Amino acid sequence: MKLGISHQRPEELTSERFDALHRLGIEAMEVRTLVDRADLDSLGELKSRVETAGFEIHEIMLDDLYSADSFTLATAERDRDIERLCQFVTDLGTLGIRHTTYAWNTGGGYQTGTTTTRGCATREFRASVAEAMPKRFAQSYDDAFMWDTYRYFMDRVLPVAEAANVRLQLHPNDPPMSHQGIARIFRSTAAFSHAMDLIEHHPNAGVLFCVGTWAEMLGPDGHGENINDAIRQMSDRITQVHFRNTSGHLPDFHETFPDNGYVNLLSVLRTLREVGFNGMVVPDHVPGGGYREEAYTFGYIRGLLQATEG
């Protein structure tokens, strides 16, 4: 497994930032860009900057199109945006970049407030507050509608991904519950199993396994999902791991440092080793968001990685 970093944007990729990431032990990264800056030449320049600096570029994703209303809610721009995404995937394949992330409508109330963990500001979510938020649109979109748009999208994008030799990493809905009039269908392990059945277990359909989001899930019995069992069930699909912790699962939780949440992350890493996962592990969100908090988090994860080696 490689220690990685996510949420890196082109303007942040300076020599100073690269030096800091080397000191943190980072080996690979995810870079996010915008559609109007994602032509083949611009993507190639990004790849070259990252690799010249000594890092593996695990993926590039489109910050403004990876979970667009156009294709998740079937607006008039759906086919246009799917075509733009397909061209992006084709260009990734041309450059030898083998992964990109998508999600199925993550818009709306990502958090309902802010709290602290060990004195650092961090995201908080309360289901009752989210359920009282106004609908995002005049109409509502139920599970059946969202599954239909998902199938429409995958029928068109998967053949392009296969031709380009690019795997599409599906991130679960965060928070993993329906609210504001939109069904968040990727809210359980069972939903991911259903998705794979729908697309006939296509080899280019991968999973970005977000431990933090799985930790938030309510689970079939209301006591949370079994994260280690989910990893074993989807072991051949997992292409990247978001490695963070939370105070608990729905209905209410807040994000924590990796060592002060309710999930035993050492056990999770051991399960990832058990199933042969050898991709990128990234902390995703860091409470506080500063360099000290980032350094502590990366150091802790590196220690866990070494503890599970051999």
N, C-alpha and C positions, 0 to 999 in steps of 0.2 A: 504494500500500500504506500501511496505517496501523500505527504502532507501538502495540502493545497490551499489556495485562497480564492474566494469568489468576489463578485461585485466590483471587479476592477474595470475602470472606464479609461478610454484612450488618453484623456487629458491627465490622468493620474500616473501614467506609466513613464515616470521620469527616472533619471539615473539615481536620484536620491531615494525614490521609492523602491527601486530595484535593490539598492544596497541594503535598505532596511529589511526587505523581505528575505534576502540572503541571510541576514543575521538571525532572523526568526526561524530559519531552517526550511523555508518554503521551497518546494520542488516543482509544483505545477500550479496552473491558474486558469480561472474562467474570466474571460473578458466580455464586457457588455458594450454594445454600440447601438446606433440608431439606424433605421432603414435608409435614410438619406446619406448615411456615411458607410454603407455596407456594400459598395460595389467591389468587384474582384480586386482591383488594385489596392483599395483601402484595406481590405481584409488581408491581403498579402503583406502589406506594410506592417499591420498589427502583428501578424504572425512572426515576421522577421524581427521586430523589436523585442518581442518576448523571448524568442529562441536565442537571439544574439546575446541577450542578458543572462542566459544560462538556465531558463525555465522551460518546462514542457507546457505547451498550450493545449489544455485538455478540451476546451470548447470556446467558441464565440457564440453569443446569443443576442437576439434582437430585443433590446430593452422595451421598445414601444410596439412590438408585434408578437411577442411570444405567447401572449394570452389576450388577444384583441377581441373586443366586443364584436367586430365584424364577422369573424368566423365562429366564435362561440355562441353568439346570439343571432346569427344568420341575418345580418343587416344587408343593405343593398351593395355594400362594398366587399362582401364575403369573397367572391371569386377573384376579384382584383387582388385582395390581400393574400389569399392563398397562392396566387401566381407569384407574387413578390416573395413570399416565403420559400416557395419552391426554387426560385432562381437563387436565393441566398443559400439554400441547402446544396444546390448544384455547385455553387462557387466554393463552398466549404470543401466539398469532395475534390474539386480541382486542386485545392491547396493542401490536401491531405489532413484536414481537420475533421476528426471522426465523430464529434458529438455536438449537439445543440439541444437546448432545453425548451420545452413548451409546457403550458399549464392550461387548465380549462376553466377560465373566468375566475381570476383572483381579485377582481375589482370590488370596491366597497369597503366595508369596515374591517380592515386588517387588525386594528386594535381599538379598544374602547377607552383606553387611558394609559397613564404611565405610573409606575411604582418604582421602588428601589430594591436592589438585591446587593447586599454588602456595601450599601452606600452609593451604588451606581444606578443611574436612571435606566429603566428597562421597560419593555413593552408589557402591557397588561391587557387581558381580554376577559370580559364578562358576558356570558351568553344572553342574560336578561337585557343588558343594555343594547347589544347588537340586535336583538329581536324587536326592540322598540324603535330602531332607526327607520326612517322613511324608506319606502321602496325606491330603487334607483331609476326605475322606469314606470310608465303608466301601466304596462302589462306585467304579468308574472311569467316566469319560465320554470316549468316543473322538470322533474327528473327525466321524463320521457323525451321532452324537447331537447334537453342537453345531451342525452345519449344519441339522439338523431343527428345533432350537429357534429358531435364527436365522430360518428361513423362517416358522415359526409366528408369531413376534413381528412380523416385517415385514409379513406379510399383514394384521395387525390394526392396526398403528400407522401405516403409510404412508398409507392412505386418510384418516386423521385429520389427518396432517401436510399432505397435499395440500389438504384443505378449509380448514385454518388458514393456509395459505401459509407453513409453517415447514419449513426443511430440517434433517434429522437428520444430524449430523456423526458419522461413525464413526471412533473412535480405534483404532489398532492395539493388539494385545496387547503390553504392556510388562512384563517382557521377552518378546520374540517367540519363545517356545519352550514346548512342553508340559511340564508338571511337576506333581508332587503329585496325579497321577491325573486331571487335567483337561486336555483338549486345548485349546490356545490357537490357534484356527483362523486368526486374523488376524495371521499371522506372516510374511507375504510379499506382494510385489506381486501375484503370481499369485492369492492368496486374495482380494484386493480385486477383481480382475477377475472371478473366479468369483462373488463376491457380487453384483456388478452384473448379471451374466448371470442369476442366480437371480431377481432382482427386476425383470428386464426393463428395466434402466436407467431406473428411475423417477426423474423429475426432482427429487423431494424427498429423494432419498438422496444425501447429500454425504459428503465425506471430510475429517476433520481430519487434515491431513498433518503428522505429528509427525516432523520431520527426525531428532531424536535416536533415536526408535524405529526408523526406517528404517535409521539408521546401525548399529543393533545387530543387524539381521537377518543371518542367515547367508548368504542368497542361494542361487540354484539350483546354483552351482558351489562353494559353501563359501567364497567370497571376498568375501561381502557383496553387497547389492543395489546396482544402479546408481540412485542417488537422482534424478539429473537425468532419466533415462529414465522413472522412475516418475512424476515430476511431469508430463512431457509426456503420458504415457499417460492420466493421470487429470485433466488440466487443467480439464475442464469440471465436475469433481466437487469440487475443492478449495475449501472454504469458509473455512478458517482454517489457519494454519501455526504449529506449535510449533517454535521455532527454537533448538535447542541442539545441543551437540556431545558426542562421546564419544571415548574413547581408542582404540576399535576396535570390532569386531563380535563376536558370539558365537564361541567359548564364554565368553570372559572380557572384561569391559570395566569402565570406570568413567566417570562423568560428568565433564566438564571445563568450563572457561570457553569461550565461543564461539571464541576465537582460539588455544586450545592443544589442540584435538582433531584427529582425523584427517580430518574432512570439510572441504572447501573451501567455506565458507559464502558467500563472495562469488560463486562459481560457481552455487551453489544459488539465490541471489537473482536472479542474471542470468537463470536459467532460468525463475523465477517471473515475471519481467518479460516474458520472451520469450512465454510462454503467455497473458499478459494478466491474471494474477492481481492483484486490487486490494483484497483483504480485509485482515484483521488478522493481523499477525505478532507473536508473543509469545515470550519466552524460555523459558516453562514453568518449568523448574527452574534454580536458581542455586546453584552451590557456595557453601557457607558460610551462605547464607540471610540474611545481614545487609544493612543498607542500603547499605554501601559496595560490597559485591559486586553488589548489585542495580543500583546506579548505574553501576558500571563496565560491566556487561553491557548495560544499556539504551543507554548512550553508544556502545558498540561497534556495536550493531545499528543505531542511528540513523546512524552513520557509513557503514555498509555500504549502508543504504537510500539515502542521498544519493549515494554513489558510483555507484549503478546508475541514477540518474535521468537521463533525457535523453541 
